[in-house]
């Protein structure tokens, strides 16, 4: 199995401390399920597979959205709050 480097933003770390489990979202991301990306983002993801850069977007709650991006083997998990 390939080792993956995962970085999280401070806002995501705070939510994890409050009980958010990233595991299901990371499994989806690494499994190819890109969540709620737009059609344009889906096209860009398909093109970017050759350069190892993909984006996934997951709604956690109506007010919280996770953005997961992988580039050159490094993954960053970011938070968007409404």
Residue pairs with C-beta under 8 A, 6 or more apart in sequence:
2 73
4 30
4 73
4 75
5 73
5 74
5 75
6 26
6 74
6 75
6 76
6 77
7 74
7 75
7 76
7 77
8 16
8 22
8 76
8 77
9 76
9 77
9 78
9 79
11 78
11 79
11 81
12 20
12 22
12 66
12 77
12 78
12 79
15 64
15 79
16 22
20 60
22 66
22 77
25 35
25 56
25 58
25 60
25 66
25 68
25 77
26 68
26 75
26 77
28 35
28 56
28 58
29 35
29 54
29 56
29 68
29 70
29 75
30 70
33 56
34 41
34 42
34 45
34 54
34 55
34 56
34 57
35 56
35 57
35 58
35 59
36 57
36 58
36 59
36 65
37 45
37 55
37 56
37 57
41 55
41 57
44 55
45 54
45 55
48 54
52 70
52 71
52 72
52 73
53 69
53 70
53 71
53 72
54 69
54 70
55 67
55 68
55 69
56 67
56 68
56 69
57 65
57 66
57 67
57 68
58 65
58 66
58 68
59 65
60 66
62 82
63 81
63 82
64 79
64 80
64 81
64 82
65 79
65 80
65 81
65 82
66 77
66 78
66 79
66 80
67 77
67 78
67 79
67 80
68 75
68 76
68 77
68 78
69 75
69 76
69 78
70 76
